[in-house]
Amino acid sequence: MPPPCASTSNSWPSPPGQCPVIDLSGLGFCDSSGITALLAARRHAQAPGARLDLACVPADTLPILVIVGLDQVFTIQA
């Protein structure tokens, strides 16, 4: 079963200048499937001048995002 984010992200892309935000406050666990879903959401959201931000990243998830380099791919809002 695909992660919920994978099925809902297909309704994008964002228009140029838009900045969708994924709120991760309810995230309890993130493995490679979650990382893949985040990257797929970014790919679907991308248009020239568009970006995708992550917000409310749990303290135990942030080190994982840093280790795999997603802090360089996404803007992580405080």
CORZI-V229602 format. One record per helix or strand of 3 or more residues. SS is the DSSP state (H for helix, E for strand). FROM is the first residue (numbers start at 0). TO is the last residue. If there is no record, write none. Layout:
ss-><SS SS>
from-><FROM FROM>
to-><TO TO>
This chain:
ss-><H E H E H>
from-><3 18 31 50 58>
to-><10 22 44 54 66>
